[in-house]
Amino acid sequence: MIDIFEKCRNFTIVRRLMESGIYPYFKELESEQAPEITIKGKKFIMFGSNNYLGLANDPRMKTAAIDAIKKFGTGVAGSRFLNGNTVLHMELERKLAAFKGQEAALIYATGYQMNLGVISALVGKGDFAIIDKLDHASILDGCRLSHGELRRFKHNNPADLDRVLREIGPRHGKLVIVDGVFSMEGDICPLPEIVKVVKRHGARLMVDDAHATGVLGRHGHGTSEHFSLNRKDVDIVVGTCSKSFASVGGFAVGNADIIHYIQHISRSMIFSAALPPASVAAISKAIDIIEEEPQRIKKLWDNSRYLMKRFKDMGLNTGETQTPIIPVVIGDNEKTFLLWRMLYDNGLFTNPVVSPAVPPKRALIRVVATATHTREQLDRALNIFETCVRKVLKKKPAALVK
């Protein structure tokens, strides 16, 4: 007789990491998401957060959330279809649509739920979802939940996308889905070229701006603004509210008819409780701050460019990044975990990333400097980084150059 729990008892790889002292996950933070954080009473420079614009601990965000709780309570206790839809939710959707330059918007409880719900609602039997090979896991899972077929094209390769669409032919509905910014490597999709290929084959295009919103474009509007594209060039823009918007949730924006359809078909929205009022109010306030303070975006990029230059001066391999997401590519999993541990012991919080989040032999330390890091904090972190790289790899950092 087969015991379904046998796999749990045989799952020992994580325990081995724990026993060796290099398990890096589920750390218990004792402070807010700020440039410096506290874990077990010890101070760390935070280089592992997606709080790009530094809004997660902004007093105005806290006030907006507290005011919403005072008026609407801690939760809505139901789906938006029933009792969970408030004036805050509707106001936020209007604001999101305007921010992204689209007709309508729809918010979800999480970004993951959003991709599950939007893709499975749009891609039906006989349709095809065509995705970049490095698209986020939530996009892949949304495709798997749909009743359509899945095809992949080579990363950031419009020519291969053209090949895939040509093989599918004109008799099927086709939704091409790409990340605007790829979350581990920090590179940007070649959106203008992808738009041309998609239009040539009569397909539709969905762009996930999870890591582009608040980051790309002069006003932080995302990938389309970065490339100066027309609103109609991209059919649906989606994203998360847990990064630059410094809360939690997901959103989809696009043509009013498309959003109306998703709103009434998407299972992950219909059968989930609505986003709590505090989160909705915080997201709304974040949009206000981003529009009123474009200097935050400039500071984010200034800090990132400074960090990138110093990493390159050290000779580190930072991959193909074009954004504030900076991968320090080590390659070997064990050395990546060892480097993470030494950085951590010296007061620097980073994220080690290994396969399957990145391709095999592409293990890396993912680093992000936010808009609210000071130059002194950056220099202190860089000194820690250089010292640890030399010790762990037993060689000068320049040996890591591609």
N, C-alpha and C positions, 0 to 999 in steps of 0.2 A: 504494500500500500504506500502511495506517495503522500508525504506530508508537505503541504503547500508552504509551511514555515521553515522547511529545511534550508532554503536559500538564505534565510535570515541568519541562521546559525553559522552558515558557511561564509558569510560576508565579513571577512577579517581584515581586509586591506586598510580600512580606516582605523581599526584598533591598533594595527601595527604602527601607523603614523602617530597615533596618540601616545603609544608606549615609547616611541623614539623621540617624542617632544617636538615634532615638526608638523603637528596638525594645526592648520591655520584658520579654521572656520568656526562660526558660532561664538565669536568673542562677545562677552557681556559688557557693553558700553554702559558707563555710569553717568554720562553727560549727554548734552545735545550735540547735534551734528554741527560742529564748528571747526575752524582751522586747527584747533588743538582739542583733544578729547581726553577722557579719563577711563581707564580700565583697571580695576582692582587697586584704585588709589594712585595709579601711576599715570603721568601725563604723556601723551603721544601727539606728534604732529600728524594730522589726518591727511594722508595722500591716497586714500582708498574710497572716497565718497563721490557720488554723482550729484552732489549739491553744488552744481557748477557755478551758480550766481550767488551762492552764500545766503540764500533766503530761508533755509530751514530753521535758523535761529534768529531771524529778524523780528524785532519787537512788534512791528506792524502785522506780521503774519500771525503771531501769537494772539494779539488783540482781536483780529478778525475771527479767529477760531473760537476764542472765549466768548465773544459777543454772540456768535451763532449758537453756541451751546446754551447760553442764557435764554435765547429766544426760542430755539427749536429743539433743545434737548440733546442728548448724546447720540441718539440714533433715530432712524425713521421707522424701524420695526416692520419693514415690508418692501416689496418690489415697487418700482416706480409705476408699474401698471396698475397697482392697487392704491395703497395708502402712502407710498414712499416718495411721492413727487412733490417737492416744495418749490416756492418761488425762487429760492436760491439755486436749485438745479436748472431751472429754465433760464434764469438770468446768466448763469455761467455758460450755458450752451450758446446763447446769443453772443456773449463776449468772446468765446472761443472761435466761433465762425468768423467774426469780424477780425480777430487777431490773425487768423490764417487766410483771410481773404476769400472765404467760401460762403455758400448760401446758408448752410445749416450745420449743426453739430449734434453729437450724441455722446454722453459720458457714461462710463462703466465704473464698476467698483475697483477694478485693477486693470493695468495695461495688458496683463496676460489674458484675462477674461475678454478684453476687447478684441485681441487678435483671434481668439477662439471663436468669438461670436460673429465678428464681421466676415471673416473668411468662410466659415461654414454656412452663413446665411446667403452669401453671394455665389459660391461655387457649388453647383448642383450636379446631378447625374448627367453625364455627357459633356460636362465642362472640364476645363483644365486650369489648374493653378500652376504657374511657372515661377519658380523662386531662385534667387541667387544661392549658391551652395553655402555661403556663410551667413545667410539670414538668421535672425534670432530664433531660438527654440520655440517660442510662442507662435511664430509664423508657421513653422513646420507642423506643430501640433494642431493648429487651426486647419491646415490642409488635410491632415489625417482625419479630423472630425467631419470634414465635408464629404459629400457623396460624389465628388469629382475625382479626377486623376491628377497625380502630381508629376511634374517634370522639373528638373533643375538645370541651370546653366552655370558655366564657369564664372568664378567670382569677378565681378566688375568687368565682364566681357560682353559688350553689346553684339559682337559678331557671333558669339556662341548663342546668345539669346535669339538672334535672327535665325540661326540654324534650327533651334528647338521649335520656334513658332512656325517655321516653314514646314517642318515635319508634321506638326499637328494639323495644319491646313485650315481652310475657311469654314468648315462645317461645324465647328465647335466653339462654344463660348470660352474666352481665354482671359484670365486675370493674372497679370504680371505683378509680382510683389517684391519690392526691394527695401532694404534699410537705407535711409538717407546717410547716416553715419553708422559704421560698423563698430559695435560696442567694445570689442577686445583689441582690434588693431588700430582703430581710430581713423581709418580711411573713409573717403566720401564716394558714394556711387556716382558714376558718370551720367548724371540724370539727363542732360540734353540729348546725348546719344541714345540713351534708353528710350526716351520719349519718341524719337524719330523711328526707332525700330518698332515700338508698340503701335504707333499710328499706321505704319506701313502694312501691318498685318491685321488691322481692325481689332486689336485687343484692347483691354482696359488696363489702367495702371494704378496701383496702390503703393504709396510710399510711407514707410514707418519712420516718423520723425522723432522717435523716442529720445535719441541723443543729439538731435539737431535743433530741437525747439529750445529757444533761449540761448543758443550757441552759434548757429549759422545765420548769416544775413545781418545786415546793418542793424535791423531792429529785432533780431532774434526770431524771426518768423519761420526760419527753417531752410530746408534744402532748396526749395523752389526760389525763395528770395536770394539765396546764395548764388544761384545761377541766373537770376533775373528772368525766370520763366513766367509765362502767363498763367493765371489761375486755372484756365481750362486745359493746360498741358498735363495736369495730373488729376485723375478722376476722384481719388480718395486719398486723403492724408490722415494718418492715424498717429497715435503716440501715447506716452505715459505722462502722468502728473507727478511722478515720484522723483524726478530729476531736477530740471530747472524750476519747475513749479513747486517743488519742495513739499509735497504732500503725498497722496496716494490716489490712484485712479487711472483710467484710460479714456481716450477720446477718439472719435472719428469725425471728420469734417468732409463735406462735399456737396454735390448737388442735392437740393431739397428732396427730390423724389427718391434718390438713392438712400439718403439718411432715413426718410420716412419708412421705406421698405425694411431696412435693417432694424429699425426701432421695433417693428412688429413681428419680425421673424427670428431675430437673434436670441437663441436659447440662453446664452450665458448672461444676457441682460434680463430676460423675462423671468428667469427662475433664480435670480440673485437679489438680495436686499440692496437697496439703493445706497450710494455713497453717503456717509454720515455728514450732517450739516457743517461740522467743524472743518472737515476736509474740503467741502465744496467752497466754503467761505475763504479758506486759505488759498486755494487755487485761484479764485477770483482776484484776491488781493495780489497774488504773485504776478498776474497778468498786468494789473495796474502799475506795479512797481517796475516791471520790465519795460513797459511803454514810457514811463516817466523818467527812468534812469538808465538810458542807453550806455552810460559810462561803465556800468557793471559788465557789460559784454566786452567792452574795450579792455577793462582791467583783467578779465578772464584770459583774453588772448595775450595781453602783455605778460602776464605771469607764465602762461604756457610757453610762449616763445623764449622767455628767459630760461625756463627749465630745460627746454629742448636744446638750446644752444649749449648749456652747461653739460648736458648728457653727451652731446656730440663731441664736445671738447674732451670728455673723458674717454671717448672712443666707443661708447656703448651703441649697440644695435637697436635702434628704435623703429625698425620696420618701415611701413609705408604710411605712417600716420600723417594726417593733414589737419588734425583737430587737437583740442586740449586733452584728449585721451592719448597717453603716451605709453606704448608697450616697450618694456626693456626685455628684449628677447634673450633668453638664456639657452633654451633648447632642451636641456636635460631636466627631467622632472625632479630628480633628487636634489640636484644643485639649486634648482629654483626654490624648493621648499627650504633648503638650508640657508639660502640667501634671505628668504622671507623671515626665517627665524632670527637671524642675526640683526636684520633691520628692526624687527620687533623688539628684540632685547635692548636695542639702542634707542628706543623711543620713536620709531617711525612706523606708522600703520600703512601697509600696502596690501595689495591683493595678488596672491600667486594664482596663476591661471594655467591649467594643464588640460590635456585632451580628456573629454571630447569637446570642451569649450573652445579649444584651438586645435589645429591639426597636430598629429603626432610629431614629436621632436621639435615642436614650436612653443614649448612652455615659456612663460613670460611672467614678469612682474608688471602688473597694470598700475600706472601712476596717473593721478589727476591732481592738478593744482586748481583751486577755486578762485573766484574773484576776490575773496576776502582774505586770502593768505597775504601776509606781509613779506617784504623782501628779506627781512631777517629770518623769518620762518623758512623761506625757500632755501636760503644759504645754509642754515643749520641742517636742513634735511639733505641737501646735496652733499655736505661734508660727511654725514652719516653714510650716505649711499656709496660714495667713492671708497671710503674706508672698508665697508663691508664687502664690496665687490672684490677688492684686492685680496681680502682674507679668504673668502669662500672659494674663489676660483684659483687662488695661488698664483696669480699672474696679474699683470697690469690690465686695466679695463680695455685698453686699446686692442687687445687680442680678441675682443668680442666683435669687432667690426665685421660686417658682412663680407 
